[in-house]
């Protein structure tokens, strides 16, 4: 029997360079390579990407489907762009008739898609991978308090009201109530990290409904890294944004002086003017740091080969960032904040170093120590290469297939 799988993401990798889009699109391609599996990819798009389409319009790009979205309320996670999209979804679902609908988040596509799926394809099993904390936290899913930016471990109406006092507690209660009702339609949640799974369980999703399945990345190719007597070249890859710890990182580079160099790869995207100004000022104060702008995914191996270390100083609970996995696959040791999913990926002293988030002095000390320890760098790089498995990504795909089959067996039983 052929298994029909529809993968759904909030954007398409042709338009956005986020890890979620790449992971979902790669998984679709990998599933299509498995005999007895037929997969399709559906991405939400906006007026910036498809200005000539009206909200709700369904389009195609190669083998992929594109659903034009309009107004979306980030607080309620509900769409406010009419109901035409429901008919479009219905036509796609009716033509493809998926056995599995695997959602990679609800952002932009709208939480009510769960009710639409249950009504349009009642026989299908719904899987939702929790790539972030958008469902838990109305502060863009960052789990950072407002306005001080402190780490928050437990979301809830009272705590969220403290961050957004302009909205009554009843609004936060209603938000959680309607999201909980819609999430009850999900057959299985997937969490790429134990930390994230624990946060959602504390919020109210039964732990037995969550499968922890760490992310993996397909091989992007490798480029040989030349041995160096002093491993002092550090690189950052990702969005240039406040929650990525960019300002503490630049402060650390300034404190480190001539002991290190830093190459920043990534765009500012929709960063606010205030942060753009602070970033420009911090960059100017750190002469050994260079900002190269956005990069293409296919350029990652060559860019990583020019670095001795990758640095990820995020000040929020990163879940399972793909670039961290790509560094691991490339044998590139990492210095990162020792919190969230990062702490589950990097083994301190074995495959990298972990530091306290948002602490420029501690980060500068870690970077200087790393730059002055060529033997330690060689040992960590060797440990990464020794742990690398050629079948890691195929195992990731197989784990998803096993999950799908288990869900379908329960239906047939």
C-alpha positions in Angstrom: 0.0 0.0 0.0 1.3 3.4 -0.9 1.5 5.9 1.9 0.5 9.5 0.9 2.2 12.2 3.0 1.5 15.9 2.8 4.2 18.0 4.4 3.1 21.6 5.4 5.4 24.5 6.3 4.9 28.2 6.9 7.2 29.1 4.0 9.2 27.7 1.1 13.0 27.5 1.0 12.9 29.3 -2.4 11.6 32.3 -0.5 13.0 32.0 3.0 16.2 30.5 4.5 14.8 29.3 7.8 15.7 25.8 9.1 12.1 24.7 9.3 11.5 25.2 5.6 14.6 23.4 4.6 14.0 20.5 7.0 10.4 20.0 5.8 11.3 20.3 2.1 14.2 17.9 2.5 12.1 15.4 4.3 9.5 15.6 1.5 12.2 14.8 -1.1 13.6 12.0 1.0 10.2 10.4 1.5 9.6 10.4 -2.2 12.8 8.4 -2.7 11.3 5.6 -0.5 9.4 2.9 -2.4 5.7 2.8 -1.5 5.7 6.5 -0.3 4.3 9.5 -2.2 4.9 12.9 -0.6 3.9 16.4 -1.5 5.0 19.8 0.0 2.7 22.7 0.8 4.1 26.0 1.7 2.3 29.2 2.9 3.3 32.3 1.0 2.7 36.0 1.4 2.0 39.0 -0.8 5.8 39.7 -0.9 6.4 36.4 -2.7 3.2 36.2 -4.7 1.9 39.8 -5.1 -0.5 39.0 -7.9 -2.4 36.3 -6.0 -5.3 37.0 -3.7 -5.3 35.4 -0.2 -6.5 31.8 -0.4 -5.2 31.2 -3.9 -3.5 27.9 -4.5 -0.4 27.8 -6.8 2.3 25.4 -7.8 6.1 25.6 -8.2 7.5 22.5 -9.7 6.1 19.6 -7.6 5.3 21.9 -4.7 2.0 23.6 -3.8 1.8 27.2 -2.6 -1.0 28.6 -0.5 -1.3 32.4 -0.5 -2.0 33.7 2.9 -3.2 37.1 4.0 -3.7 38.7 7.4 -2.7 36.5 10.3 -3.0 37.3 14.0 0.2 36.3 15.8 -1.4 36.4 19.2 -4.4 34.1 18.6 -2.5 32.2 15.8 -5.7 32.5 13.7 -6.1 33.7 10.2 -8.0 36.9 9.4 -8.1 36.7 5.6 -11.4 35.2 4.8 -12.4 31.6 4.1 -11.3 31.1 0.4 -8.2 29.3 1.6 -10.4 26.6 3.1 -11.8 25.8 -0.4 -8.3 25.8 -1.8 -7.1 23.4 0.9 -10.2 21.2 0.2 -9.3 20.9 -3.5 -5.7 20.0 -2.7 -6.7 17.5 -0.1 -9.4 16.0 -2.2 -7.0 15.5 -5.2 -4.1 14.1 -3.1 -6.0 12.3 -0.4 -3.2 12.1 2.2 -2.9 9.4 4.7 -0.6 11.6 6.8 -0.6 15.4 7.1 2.6 16.5 8.7 2.6 20.1 9.8 5.8 21.9 10.7 4.3 24.6 12.9 1.0 26.6 12.7 2.5 30.1 12.1 0.9 31.8 9.1 -1.0 28.7 8.0 -3.3 29.3 11.1 -4.1 27.0 14.0 -7.6 26.5 12.6 -6.1 24.4 9.8 -6.3 21.5 12.2 -10.1 21.7 12.2 -10.1 22.0 8.5 -8.0 18.9 8.1 -10.1 16.9 10.4 -13.2 17.9 8.5 -11.8 17.5 5.0 -9.8 14.4 5.4 -11.1 12.6 8.6 -9.2 9.4 7.7 -5.8 11.2 7.7 -3.5 11.2 10.7 -2.2 14.6 11.8 1.4 15.0 12.9 2.7 18.4 14.2 6.4 19.0 14.7 7.0 21.6 17.4 9.9 23.5 16.0 9.5 26.4 18.3 7.5 27.9 21.2 5.0 30.0 19.2 2.1 28.1 20.7 3.3 28.7 24.2 4.5 32.2 24.0 2.9 35.3 22.4 6.3 37.1 22.5 7.1 35.7 19.1 7.6 32.3 20.7 10.9 33.4 22.3 10.1 32.5 25.9 11.7 35.7 26.9 10.0 38.1 29.3 8.9 41.6 28.3 10.5 44.1 28.6 13.6 42.8 30.4 14.3 39.7 28.2 14.8 37.2 30.9 14.5 33.5 30.1 11.0 32.1 30.9 10.6 28.3 31.5 6.9 28.0 32.0 4.2 29.8 29.9 0.7 30.4 31.1 -2.1 33.0 31.1 -0.9 34.7 34.4 2.8 34.8 33.4 1.9 35.9 29.8 -0.3 38.7 31.2 2.6 40.0 33.2 4.5 40.5 29.9 1.5 41.9 28.0 -0.6 43.7 30.7 -2.6 45.6 28.1 -4.4 42.4 27.4 -6.5 41.1 30.2 -5.8 37.7 31.8 -9.1 36.5 30.2 -7.6 37.1 26.7 -4.6 34.9 27.6 -7.0 32.3 29.0 -9.1 32.3 25.9 -6.0 32.0 23.7 -4.8 28.9 25.6 -8.4 27.5 25.6 -8.9 27.7 21.9 -5.4 26.5 21.1 -5.8 23.5 23.4 -9.1 22.6 21.7 -7.5 22.7 18.3 -4.4 20.8 19.4 -6.6 18.0 20.7 -7.1 17.1 17.0 -3.4 16.3 16.5 -2.6 12.6 16.6 1.1 12.9 17.4 3.4 15.7 18.3 7.1 15.6 17.5 9.6 17.5 19.6 13.2 17.8 18.3 14.6 18.3 21.8 13.7 16.9 25.3 13.8 20.5 26.6 11.0 21.6 24.2 9.0 18.5 24.9 9.1 19.2 28.6 7.9 22.8 28.1 4.9 21.7 26.1 4.1 19.0 28.7 4.2 21.6 31.4 1.9 23.8 29.3 -0.7 21.0 29.1 -0.1 18.6 26.2 0.1 15.1 27.5 3.7 13.8 27.5 2.6 10.5 26.0 1.4 12.3 22.9 4.9 13.8 22.3 7.6 11.8 20.5 11.1 13.2 20.9 12.8 12.9 17.6 16.0 14.9 17.2 16.5 16.7 14.0 19.0 15.6 11.4 20.3 17.3 8.2 21.1 15.8 4.8 24.7 15.9 3.8 25.6 19.2 2.1 29.1 18.1 1.2 32.4 18.8 3.0 35.4 21.0 2.3 38.7 20.1 3.8 39.8 22.5 6.6 43.5 23.3 6.6 45.3 22.5 9.9 46.3 25.6 11.8 48.6 26.2 14.7 46.2 28.7 16.3 42.4 28.0 15.8 41.3 31.6 16.3 38.8 32.0 13.4 35.2 32.1 14.7 32.1 32.2 12.5 28.4 32.9 13.2 25.7 31.6 10.8 22.0 32.7 11.1 19.7 35.7 11.4 21.3 38.8 12.7 18.7 39.4 15.5 18.7 40.4 19.2 17.6 36.9 20.5 20.6 35.3 18.6 22.9 37.0 21.1 24.6 39.1 18.5 25.3 42.2 20.6 26.9 40.1 23.5 29.0 38.3 20.8 30.3 41.5 19.4 31.1 42.8 22.9 33.0 39.5 23.5 35.0 40.0 20.3 35.8 43.5 21.4 37.0 42.3 24.8 39.1 39.5 23.2 41.1 42.0 21.1 43.5 40.5 18.6 43.1 37.0 20.1 40.2 36.1 17.8 38.5 37.0 14.5 34.8 36.7 13.8 32.9 36.4 10.5 29.2 37.0 10.7 27.1 35.3 8.0 23.4 36.2 7.9 21.0 39.0 7.1 19.2 41.5 9.2 15.8 40.6 7.7 13.0 42.5 9.3 15.1 43.8 12.3 13.9 47.0 13.9 15.7 50.2 13.3 16.8 50.4 16.9 18.6 47.0 16.7 20.1 47.9 13.3 21.7 51.0 14.9 22.9 49.1 17.9 24.3 46.3 15.6 26.2 48.9 13.4 27.6 50.6 16.5 28.7 47.3 18.1 30.2 46.1 14.8 32.2 49.3 14.5 33.6 48.8 18.0 34.8 45.3 17.2 37.4 45.7 14.4 38.1 42.0 14.3 34.5 41.2 13.3 33.2 41.3 9.8 29.6 41.1 8.6 29.3 39.3 5.2 25.5 39.5 4.8 23.1 36.6 3.8 24.5 33.4 2.5 23.2 30.5 0.4 22.8 27.1 2.0 24.9 25.5 -0.7 27.8 27.8 0.4 27.8 26.5 4.0 30.5 23.8 3.6 33.0 26.3 2.1 32.2 29.0 4.6 32.5 26.5 7.5 35.8 25.3 6.1 37.2 28.8 6.6 36.4 28.7 10.3 37.9 26.9 13.2 34.9 27.3 15.5 31.2 28.1 15.0 29.7 30.3 17.7 26.0 30.3 18.7 25.5 32.7 21.6 21.7 32.7 21.5 20.0 34.2 24.6 16.7 32.2 24.1 15.9 28.5 24.3 17.0 27.4 20.9 15.2 24.1 20.1 17.3 22.2 17.5 18.8 24.7 15.1 19.8 23.1 11.8 23.0 25.1 11.5 24.2 23.5 14.7 23.7 20.1 13.1 25.4 21.2 9.9 28.4 22.3 11.9 28.4 18.9 13.7 28.3 17.1 10.3 31.1 19.3 9.0 33.3 18.4 12.0 33.3 22.1 13.2 33.4 22.5 17.0 30.9 24.9 18.4 30.9 27.4 21.3 27.2 28.0 22.2 25.0 29.0 25.1 24.4 26.0 27.4 20.7 26.2 27.4 17.7 24.6 25.6 18.3 22.2 22.7 21.8 23.6 22.2 22.9 22.0 25.5 21.5 18.6 24.2 23.6 18.8 21.0 26.9 20.2 22.1 28.8 18.1 24.7 30.9 20.5 26.7 34.6 19.7 26.5 34.0 16.9 24.0 32.4 18.4 20.8 32.5 22.0 21.8 32.2 24.4 24.7 29.1 25.8 26.4 28.8 29.2 28.1 26.2 31.2 30.0 23.9 33.2 27.7 24.2 36.9 27.4 27.6 37.1 29.2 30.2 38.9 27.0 33.0 38.4 29.5 32.4 34.6 29.8 32.1 34.3 26.1 35.3 36.2 25.5 37.1 34.0 27.9 35.8 30.9 26.2 36.7 32.1 22.8 40.2 33.1 23.9 40.7 29.8 25.6 39.5 27.9 22.5 41.8 29.9 20.2 44.8 29.1 22.4 44.1 25.4 22.6 45.0 23.8 19.2 45.2 20.3 20.8 41.7 20.7 22.3 40.4 21.9 18.9 41.9 18.9 17.1 40.5 16.6 19.8 36.9 18.0 19.5 37.0 18.0 15.7 38.1 14.4 15.7 35.3 13.5 18.2 32.8 15.1 15.8 34.1 13.1 12.8 34.1 9.9 14.9 30.5 10.4 15.9 29.4 11.2 12.4 27.2 8.5 10.8 26.7 8.3 7.1 23.2 6.9 7.7 22.2 9.5 10.2 19.8 11.3 7.8 18.3 8.1 6.4 17.7 7.0 10.0 15.9 10.3 10.6 13.6 9.6 7.6 13.1 6.0 8.7 12.0 7.2 12.2 9.4 9.4 10.6 8.1 6.6 8.4 7.9 4.3 11.5 5.9 6.9 13.3 3.5 7.4 10.3 3.0 3.6 10.0 2.3 3.3 13.7 -0.4 5.9 13.5 -1.9 4.3 10.4 -1.9 0.9 12.0 -3.9 2.2 14.9 -6.5 3.5 12.4 -6.8 0.2 10.6 -7.0 -1.7 13.9 
